[in-house]
Amino acid sequence: MAWAKSWPFRSLEVEKWLPLHQHLDDSGGIAELLFEHWVPASVVRLIAADAGGYRNAKSLVGWLAAVHDVGKASPAFAAQVRQLARRMIDSGFQISSAVADESTRRRVNHSLVSHKAVFSWLQSKRLRRSSACALASVVGSHHGVTPDWPQLEEVDEKVDFSGDAEWERVRHELLERATERHRPELDAVRPSMPTLVLLSALVIVADWIASNPDFFPLWNCSEVRGPDEEASSRRVKEGWARLGLPPRWTAPHPGSPAETFPARFGIPADKVREVQAGAVEVARAMQGSGLMIIEAPMGMGKTEAALAAAEVLAHDSGAHGVFMALPTQATTDAMFGRVRRWLDRLPTGATLSLAHGKAHLNDEYQGLIRSGFFATEAGAVAHDWLRGRKKSGLAEFVVGTIDQVLFAGLKSRHVMLRHLALAGKVVVIDEVHAYDVYMSRYLERVLQWLGAYRVPVILLSATLPDERRIRLLQAYDPRRQVPEQHPGYPAISATGQTPRTFPLPDRRVSVALDRLDDDLETLAAYLRTHLRDGGCAVVVRNTVSRVQETAAYLEREFEVTVNHARFLACDRAAKDRDLLQRFGPPADNAARPERHVVVASQVVEQSLDIDFDLMVTDLAPIDLVLQRLGRLHRHARPNRPVPARCAITGVDWSKSPPKPVTGSTRVYEKYYLLRAAALLTDRTELVIPDDIAPLVQAGYGPQQLGPSDWQSAISDERKKCQERDETRRAAASTYLLPEPRGRDLVGWLYANVGKVNEDTPQGMAQVRDGAESLEVVVVQKGASGGYRTPDWVDGGGQEIPEFGQLPGSLVKVLSVCTLRLPYALCHEDAIDDVISELEKTRIDSFQQTPTLRGQLVLALDDDRRAELHGFRLTYDLARGLIHERI
């Protein structure tokens, strides 16, 4: 009797096992239950359309899962556990001694044998060759990688490993039995490429559930019995009950904006903005699928507009959830609470997941997990089975970093699960203007697939260049004509609809504009002049080094707070909280200082709701300058300096064209810096939000900007920028998933990147233009040689055991002691050597602790110093990590 599972695996003394026929029964049964009770209605409809109807689609899904492992009836697989192989040999199976070659055994693996067996059997039933190959490729992909033709040819060649006619007969018997149990009409199936991808994902999910002994226990090794229909049905029902997946979330019938916004967000009906009501109207006109782009200034309620529109789209499409994607872990954590509060106001309960590498540190998410399994009443919970790294995206509602969406465009192992995670949801992507050329290549490919799945998508942005908007709309639906004219601002654009424009908010902020030489004493004099009667200023630098240099100079005269990305994660979070407490709402914030200067990097242009009277900013691309200006006079406050004022520095204004500082040109394309300079050089005032759209269109448009004597330099920089963009696009294309067309999955993931761990910088680098920086866990090493947690943090000074899995309390402290290293240690000429040096600090207990395994460690001495790759590193509690060349 062929076996499928054993415990322990590859042990001489096996205690538990499961015959192949039972595992296939379990898989097929659970697959049908998933399809009936868990798979989103939108996905069900897509598969049913290619399978000749719902009933046959359900049978097909069950059948594919019930045959996925028939290749385990092969010598290469059977020989892996000697005790069970001996049992098979005793019952008449032939296993050649050649199968001792482990390398060939891995190549002629059971998923490939399953593909060949299914294809051969379908051909014997006279199914069309293309359909036979398509269905076989689903089975052959159940380990998350698709078969390639050379691999399949080797299966035919290595008969000692795949099995002779006797083994083939057993596989055909298993196929016949599965067909009798599930009764699919296979000749009615015409699977498209999107359907094949989703079918492969469902087979993987069914296999994982059926392989979990908590749900489907193994048998004692002494138990040997043949197929039993009644017992198998009972076992599947019991396993499904133990799994306890919640019933599908179904979107409530959408109300009017006047009903929805008060009920979901506490916004009075007479305070609903026109753009928010417009988003709901556009969603209704989309009839359940399409791409919507909402462009509106900060503070106009885009998030609430998107969530209200998502309710409409989920109802109309049959989607069973929402995936909300944001640029960073910080913005994702901030959004998680907002989405949870929205979910708690929905009339039906739902599963909610936080999807990024540090989700285990989010107290609100951990509270959901501790609350247990699915609640029958309204409210959000985190279901236990949906918390794994590969499964978290399968929860109904997911708040995650944009990487989780972009990975759906990467040729990587188990990418089909990422497609299943998105295909049954409304996908909302925030701050879409924040993604560069490299990331946009992946985003556009993912939009192609989402369009093929008819997934409703909502993109949010302060504003987009016209060319960018057109590319996004065309990526989702290449067949439709997209209006090329600028739609106006604020605006909502959607596939198949005429763009709609809306009034700007009544509140406007006039910002007096100055240009400042890049000199620290000039900066200090400017602050001295404009803060003489009090006020709060922010100085925004494009690099951390400039932040630290500026802060060191200004703190001689001013009260200074520093914020940038090169602090420990826990210190950065504390600094963010401090900024919000002192410079955030409300208007009469008693904690707001009378006079203060914050010196920060780009972190202040992101999600923090903070408000200043005066700004000095390094020159940046025009959209980012405008984003930064959103931190000026953000809230109406009494007795504040007027008007709001901003000085542009970080550039030599005496040159023609102006010359940005070197650090800025390393961060941003010089071409866009020069275009921003051209737009700002003669202006004395900006009005927010009126100037946002025209300036962004001009900054990224084709028209000539600046005086005639600038044009040669700008033209040269444009050519260099275009060349670099082409290089980035080409680099992104290396592992880019193919477009959604094709007849089967064979070769679909050829030359893939393999397993991707999105929790690491190396994983993130696959969908970003290089990792943002190298992340390390910081510890301290005393004179005695032992390691301890950093002594200045909460929970600091604890000794770190050298061996054994670390306790959860200690892991939590270490998990927030992460730090990003500077560019000088992360560029391509240095990073390999830096990693090699860091790997010399090996703490064995880290490798035995799942959330710390594989993490690089930076050990500081008692004075918070270390040497690395020719640099002296010092961790300053006020200024963060300082690096100096030795």
N, C-alpha and C positions, 0 to 999 in steps of 0.2 A: 504494500500500500504506500503510495507516494506521500511524502510529508511536506509540510509548509513552514511550521514553526517549531522551535525547540528551546528549552531552557534547562541548563545554561547552553548557549550556542557554542558549537565546536568543542564541547567537553567530552571526555571519555565516558563519563557517567551522566547521562541525560535523565532528568527527573520529570520533566513535562514535555509534551509535544502536542501538535495539532496536525491531523491529516490534511492533505491538500484539498480534498473535496469539501471539508468542513469550512476551511478558510474562504474558499470561493463562495460557498453558500452564505457565509456571514457577510462577505463583501457585497454580493449582489443584493441581498436583502436590505442591508443598510443603505445602499445607493438608491434603491427605490424609495425608501422612507425619506432620505434627504431630499430627493426630487419632489416628493409629494408635500413635505411639511416645512422644508428649510430653504431650498433654493428660491431666490427671488422670482416673482412672477414674470419680470421682464426677461430674465434668463430662460425661464421655462418656455416663454413664447418664442424666443429666438431659436431654441433647440427644436421645439415642436414644429416650427415652420419648415425646418430642414428634414424632419423625420416623418412627415405625413400626419401630424396631429399629436395631441397631448398623450393619448394612451400609448402610442407606439414610441414616443419620446421617452416616457417612463420605462417602458420595457427595454428600450435600447440602452439606457443608462444602467439599468440593473444587469443586463447581459454583459456589457463591457466590463463592469466591475467583477462579474462572476467568471470571466475568462482571463482576467488580467495576469494571473499567475500560473497559467497552464504550463508555461515554460519551466516551472519548478519540477515538472516531470521530465527531468533530463539528467544525464550522468554528472554534468558539471555542477549542478546544484546539489543533487542527492549525496554526492561524495563528501560534502563539507562536514557532515556529522557522522562519524564512523559507526556509532551504534545504530542509527536509523538507516544508514546505507546498508549495513549488514542485514538488517531486517528485510530490505527490499531485494537484496541479492538472494536471500533465502527463499523469497517468494517468486524468483524466476527472472528478475531484471539483470541485464548485463551491464557491468561498470568496468571499463578498461582501466588498467593501471596508468594509462596515459593521462588521466584526469588529475594526477598528482601535480601536474604543471600548473601552479597557481596563477601565473601570468596569463596563460591562455584561458584558464577558467574565468578570470575577471573579464576578459574580452568577450568570451562566449557566455555572457551572463543570461540569467533567466528572462529578463525583460525582452532581450533580442530574440530568444527562442520563442517566447510568447508571440511576438510579432510574426515570426515566420509560421508558427503553427496556426494562428488565426487566419493569416493570408492564404495559406495552403488549404485550410478547411473551407473558407469562403469561396475560393476558386473551384473547389470540388462541388460546391452548391451552385455553380454557374453565375455567381454574382459578378457584376462588371468589375474588370480589373482595377479601375480607378477607385471604385467604392471599396473594394476589398483592401486595397493598399491604404486608403484613408482610415478605415476602421481599425486595421491592424496597427497603424502608426499610433493611434490613441493608446492601445494596449502596450505597445513598445515604449511609450513615453512615461509609464507610471512611476518611474523613479526620478522624474523631474528633468530628464534629458531626453532629447528625441534621437531616434536611431539615424545612422548614416548608412548610405549604400555599401561602402566597403565593409562595415561591421556586419551587415546582414549577409553579405557574400561569404564572410568567414564562417558564419554559423552553418551555412550549407557545406563548406569545405571540412569543418572539424566535426565529423560525425561521431567520433569517440566522445566528444563533449556535449553535443546537442542530442545525440541518441539515434539509434537505428529505427527500423520499421516498428519494432515492438513499443518503443517509447512513443513514437508518432501515433500508434494506435491508442495508447492510453490518453494522450493529449486530445485526440479526436473524440474519445468517449466523454471526456470532461466537457468538451465543447458541445457535444450533442445533449448532454444532461443540462447544461446551462440554457441551451436553446429551448429545451422542453419546459424548463421551469419558468422562464421569462417570456418566451414566445414573441420575440420581436419580428416584425416584417422587415427584414433587412434590405430587400430589394426596393422598398419605398423610401429609403434614406438617401438624401442628396446633400451631404454635409459640406457647408462652406468652411473656409479657413477659420473664421471666428468661432463657429460651432465646434470644430475639432479641438480648438484650444480649450474651450470651456468644458467639453466632454473629458479631456485628459485631466483637467483640474478636478472634476467631480470624482473621477476614478481614484485619483491620489487621495482625496479627502476620505472617500469610502474605505480605501485600503488602510489609511492611518487609523481610522476608528476601529475597523475590524481587527487590526493588529494590536490593539491596546488590551492587555490582559485584564485591566480593571473592568472593561466592558464585555470582553469575550474571553473568558478564562481558557487556559490551555488544559489539556487532558493529562491525567496521570499516564506515565509511560506504559503501564500495564494495560491501559484501555486501548483496545483495537476493535473498532466497529465500522461498518459500512455506512453509506448515506442513509439518512432517516428524515424524510420530508417533514413530518410532524415535529420532530425534535428540533430540526433546523429552524422552522418557523417560530417555535417557542423561544429558542435561543436568541434570534434576532430581535424579537419583541422585548425580551429581558435586557439585552444589550442597549437597545434604544432608550429604554426607561432609565437605565443606569447613566447613560450619557447625559440625559436631561437637557438637551438643547431647547431653548425657548421657542415658542411658536413664532412664525414670521411676523415681524412688525409690519403693520399696514397703515399707510398714511391716512389720517382722517380726511373727511370731505372738506376741502378748503373753503374758508369763509371769505368775506370781503376784507380789504385792507383795514377798514374801520372796525372789523371784528377781530382780525388776526393780531394786529400790532398791540392793542391793549391786553389781549389774552396771553400772548406769548412773551412780550417784552415790557409790559407795563407802560407803553407809550400811549397817551390819551389819543382818541380818534382824531381830535382837531389838531394834534401835533405831528401826525404822520406826514413825512415829507413827500413831495410829489415824486421824487426819484424812487422812494420806497414803494409807493403805490404803483408806480410805473413798472417796477420790477415784477410785481405780482401779475399785472396785466400782460406783460410780455411773456411771462411763464405760461399763462393760460393759452396764449396764441401759439406757443410752441407745440402744443398737443403731445407732450410727453417726450420729445427728443429734440436735440439741437444744441447749439452753443450760444450762450448769452454772455456779453461783456458789459460790465457796469463800470463806467468811468465817472468818478465824482471826487470832489475835494475831501480832504480829511475832515472828519466830524459830521458828515452828512448821513451816517447810519448805513454804510454799505453792507456791513456784516448782517444787521437785522434784515435788510432788504434781501440779501442772498438766502438767509435761512427761511424767510417767508416764501420766497420764490421756490426754494427747494421743496417745501411742503406741497406746493401745487404740482411741481414736476414729478415728485415721488408718487403722488396720487394718480396722475395721468399716465405715467409710464409703467407703474407696477414695481417701481424700485422699492427696496426694503431697507433704505437707510441713506446716510449721507457720509461722504468722505470729505473732510475739510483739511486742506493742505496749506501750510504756511512756510515761510523761508527758513526759519531758525527754530531751535529747540525752545528758546525763550519766548518767541511769539506763539509757538504751539502751546506751551504751558499756559500762557495768558488766555488763549482762546479756549482751552479745555473747559475752564470753569464757566465761560459764557455759553458754550454748547450744552454743558450739563444742565445749567439753569433753564435753557430753552427746552431740553428734553423733559425735564421734570414738570414742565407745564403742558406737555402733550398728553392727550387722553389715554394713551396706551404705553406700556412699558417697553424698553428696548435695551439691547446690549450696547455698551460703550467701551471703546478702547483708546488708549493713548499710544501712539506709534512713533517712538523715537528711541535712541539708544539709552537714554537716561529716564525712561518712563518709571522705573522702579524707585526713583527719587521723588516723584511727585506725590505729595501727601494726600491730595484730593483723590488721585487715582488709586493709591493704595487703600484709601478708605472705602472706595467702591469694592475693591477686591475682598477686603475683610468683611464686607456686608454680606458676602455669601453668594449663593447661586441666584438664578433668575427669580425676580419677584413678580407675582401675578398682577399687582396693581401698577399704576403709572409710576414712572421713575426710571432712572438709568442704573444699570448694574454692570459689573464685569464678570462674564461667565468664565468659569475656571478653564474649560477646554480651549477657549478662544484667546488665551493669554500668551501662548508660545510665540517666539519671534516670527516664525513663518505663518502663524495662524491669526495673529492679532488683527490683520487687515480684513479678516472674514467676519468680524463682529459687524453688527448692523450700522452702528455709528462709530466713525473713527476720526480722531483729530491727530494729524501727524505732520511731520516735516515733508516738504516738497519732494525730498529724495524718495519717499515711499511711493509716490506717483511716478517719478522719473524711472525708477527701477523697472516699471512695467514696459519700458522701451529698451531695456538692456538684455542682450542675449546671455542669460544666466540660468543656472539650475533653478527649477521650480518657478520660473517666471509665469507659468500658466496659473499658479495660485494667485499671483498679483492681479492677473486679468480677471479671475473670478471675483476677487475682492472688490474690484472697481465696477465690473459689468452690471452688478445688481444694485448700484447706488446712484444717487445724484452726486456728482463730483464738483466741489467748490474749491477753487485755487485763489488764494489771496495774494496781494502784492505781486501780481504777475509781471509788473515792470521791473522787478528786482532780479530777473534771471538773465544771465549773459548768453553770448552766442552759443557756447558749448552746451549749457543746460537747455537752451531753447531748441536745439536740435532734437534732444530727447523729448522735450515737451511736445513739439509738433508731431513727432512719430506717435507718442501716446495718444494725442488728440485724434490722429488718423484711426487708431484702433478703437477708441471710444466712439467715434463716429460710426465705425462699422458695427459696433455693438448697440448703436442707437442710445447710448448713455447720455442723459442730460448733463450738460457741463455749464458751470457759471464761473467766469473769470472776473476778478476784482482788481482795480487799479486806480491810483489817483488820476493818471492819464497815460495814454499810450501814443507813441508816434504812429502816424497813419499807416506806414509800411508794416509796422509790427502787428497792428490790428488786423490788417488784410491777411497777413501770413497765418495768423491764428485761425481766422474764420475759414480760410481755404484749406488749412490742414484738416479741420474737422469734416468738411464737406467739399471735396475738390470739384464736385459737379456743379455747384451753384456759383453764379456770378456774384461777386462782392462789390458793393459800391466803393469807388475809389475816392470820392470826394470826402472831405472832412465832415463828420456828422454834427459838429457843434459840441458844446460842453456846458454842463454835464450831459452825458449821453448813455443810452443803452443800445447796443448793437446786438443783433441776433441773426442766425442763419435763416434765410428765407423771409426776413422782415425788413421793412424800411427803418433805419435808425431813428430813435426818438430822442429829442433833447428836452432839457428841463431847466427851470430857472436856477440861477445861482443863489446861494443863501443870502439873506439880507445882511448878515454881519460880514463886514470886510475889514481887513487889516492893511493899512498903508505902512509900508516899510521904507524908511529913508535909507538910501544906499550910498555907501562910501567905498573907496578903494584905498588899501593900506599897504605900504611897503612891508616886505617880509623881514622885519627887524624887531627883536624882542623889546627894545626900549621904546620903539614907536608904538608897539602894541600896548605896553604899560601906560604910556602917555595917553593913548586913546581911551583906555579904560578909566584912567584917572579923571579925564575930562568929563566923560559921560556918566560916571558913577559918583561924582562929587556930592550929589544930593541923595545918594542911595540908589538901590536897584540891584537886580540880579542879572549877571551876564553869563553867557556860555561861549567858550572858545572851542571851535570844532576843528580838529586836525585830521589829516588824511592818513597819518601813520602814528603808531604808538610811540615811536622814538620822539616825534615832534610833540606829542602830548607831554611826555615826561620832561623834555627839555623846557617846554613852555611853563609847565607847572613849577619846576624848580626855580625859574626866574621870577615868576609872578608872586610866589608865596613869600617873598621878601617884603611885599607891600600889601597884599590882599589875603583875605581868608579864601583858601583854595580847596576845592574838592576835585579829585581825579577819578575818571571812569574810562575804562577801555577793556578790551577783550583779554588782556594778558594778566589777569588776576586769577587766583584759584576760583573755581566755580562757586564755592560757598561765599567767598569774599565779594565776588562780582554780584551775586544775588543780594547780599547785604547792602552793597552800594546802590543797587537799583532801588531797593526798598527805601533807603535813605533819601535818594533823589525824589522819589514819589512823595515821601512824607513832607519834604521841605519845599519842593517846587511844583508839586502837583495840585489838583483840585482839593478843596473847594476854593472859591474866589477869596474868601476871608481866612485862608489857611493861616492859623496862628503860628505855625512852625516856620513860616517863610522868613528867612533872615532879612535884615534891613539892607545889607550890602554883602554880596558874595560873588565869587567867580568859579564856575565849573569849567574845567578843562577836560575835554573828552574826545574820543575818536568817533567813528561813524555810529557807535552804539546808540547815541542820542537821536539819530534820525529814524530809528526803528520804532519799536512798539510803546515806548514809555510816554505816558500822558504827563509831560512836564512842560513848564511855561516860564519863559524868560523875558526880560525887558530889552536886553541888548545882546547882539550876537556878533562874533567875529568868526568867519569860516574860511578855511582854505578853499581855493577855487576847485570846483568839482563839475562833472557834467550837469547841465542845467536842470534836469529833473531832480537830481539829488540836492542841488542848492535849494530848489523850491521845497523839497521834502524837509530840509533842515529849517527853512523859514517857518514851517508849520509849528515850530516850537517857540515862536515869538508871539506875545500877546494872544496866546491860545485861549485864555479865559478872560472874561471881563473882571478886572480887579480895581478897587478904589485906590486913588492916590499913587498911581504908577507913573513912571517916566513916559512921556509921550513926545514925539511919535515913537513907534517901534523902530529900531535902527539896526542895520547890519553892515559890517565892513567886510569886503572880500580881500583876502590876503593869500599868502602862499604862492605868490607870483611876482615877478619883476615887471611892474607896469611900465617901466621906462623903455623896455625893449619893444621892437616892432617886428613881429607880433609879440605880445607879452610872453614871458618865459616862466612856465610853472616850475616849482621846485622839483628836484629829482624824485623825492619820495612819492609825490602825487602822480608822476608819469609812470611809476612802477605799479601803482594801484589802478589807474584809469588810463584809457587811451588818450594820448596827447591831442589827437584830432578833435575829440569831443570837449576837451578842456579849452582848446582854442576857440571852438564855436561858442562855448559858454562865455568866454572872455569877450568875444565879439558882441554878444547880446547884452552884456552888462557894462561894457566900457564907458558908454555915454549916458547911461541911465542914472537918474538921481532918486528914483522911487519905483517900487514895485507894489502892486495891489493884489493881495491874496483874497479870494481865489481867481479873480478876473484874469490875471496874467498867466495862470498856470498853463492852460491849453495852448495859447498862441506861442508862448516861449518854448514849450516842449516840441511842438510841431516844427518851429524854426530851428531849434537845436539839433534835431535829428532829420530834418528835411534836406532836399537837394539844393536849395537856393544858396547862392553865394552870400557869405556874411563877412563883415569887417571891411576895413579900408583896403584900397587896391594894393598897397605895399605889403599886406599880410598874405595875399592870395597864393604866392608861390610856396610859402612855408605850409599853409593850410592844405594846398593841393598835394604836396609831398607827404604830409601826415595822413591824408585821406588814403593815398595809395598804400602806405605802410599798414594802415588799419585794415583795409580790405584784404591785403595779403595775409595778415595775422588771423583775420576772421575766417578766411578760407582754410588756413591751416587748422584752426580750431574745429571747424565743421568736419574736416577730413579726419581729425583725430577722434571726434565723437562718433564718426561713422564706423570705426573699426569694430565695435561690438554693438552697433545699433540693430535692433530687431528688424527683420524684413517688414515690408508693407503688408497689410492684411489681405493678401491674395495668395493663391496656391491651391493645390488639390489634396495634399496630405502633409503630415508633419515630418516626413523623412527629410533630414538635412536642415530642418527649420532652425535649429540651434547650433549649426555647424560652427566650429571655431569659437565657442562661447567662453565667457570668463570663468565658468565653473560656479562654485558656491560663492555667494557674495554676503559678507557680514557687514550690514549697514551700520553697525554700532562702531565701526572703526574708521579712522581717516582713510585707510586704504580702500574700504568699501565705498565711502562717500566719494572718493576720487573717481570712481567709475562713471558717475553722472555729473560731476562738477569738473571744472577745468583745473584738475589737480586738487588735492586736499587743501582746505583752507589753511591748515597748518598741522603740525604734528602735536598730538595730545599726549601728555604724560600724567601719571599719578605721582604726586609729590609726597615724599616721606622725609623724615630726618634721620640721620645716622649719627649716633653719639660716638664719643671717643672709645667706648668699649666695643664698638662694632655692631651693636644691635640697632634694629630699626624701630621707629615709633611714628605715630601720627604727628603731623605738624603741631607744634606746641601752642600756636596762637589761635587755632580754630576751636569751635565747640567740639568737645570730645578729643581734644588734642593731648599729646604727651603719653598716649597709651602705647605700651609695647606691642609690637606685631610679632606673633609667634612665627617661627621659621617654617614649621611643618604643620600639616593638617588643614582642613577647611576652616576658614575664619568664621567667627560668630557673626550673626546678622548685624548686631549693633556696631561692630568694628567695620564691617563692610560698608555700612551706610556712611560712616565718617570718611572712609577712604574714597568712596565714590564721589564725594563732593570736593575732594582735594585734587581735582584734575586741572591741568593748566595747558594752554597752547603756547608752543615755542615760537620765537620770532622767525621771520622770513630768512634771516641770515643762517639759520640752522635747518631750514626746510626746503630751500631751493634744490633743483634737481642735481646740482653738482655736489651738494653736501649731505642730502638726506640719507643716503645709504650708509655713509660713514657714521652719521649721528645715531642712526638706529643701532648699528653694530656696537657703538660705545654704550648706549643705554642698555642694551641687552646684557652687558656684563654685570649689571645690578640685577641679580636674580633672587627673588624671594619665593621659595618653593610653595609656600602656603598660598600665594597668589594663583599659581597654576592649579591648585586644588580647590579654588573658589570660583564657581562659574562666572560671576559678574566681573571678576578681576583677571580671569585667565587671558593671557596674551597681551595684557596691558604693559606698556613701557613705563619704567619707573625712573624718576629723577630724585636722587638722594641728596638733600641739602645738609650741610653741617650745622652745628649749634648756632652759628651766626647767620644761618639761612643763605649760605653760599655754596657754589659748586663750580667745577670747571668742566666744559664740554666742547670738544672739537675746536679748541683754540680760543674759546670765549670764557670769560668769567661771568657767571650768572649770580645775581643778588636779588633776593626777594624782599622788596621794600613794602612794608604794610600800607603805606600811603600811596606809593607810586606803582606798585606791581613789580613784575619781573623786569630787571634791568640787565642788559647784556653789553659787555665791553670786550673788545678784542684784547687778548693777552699780549 
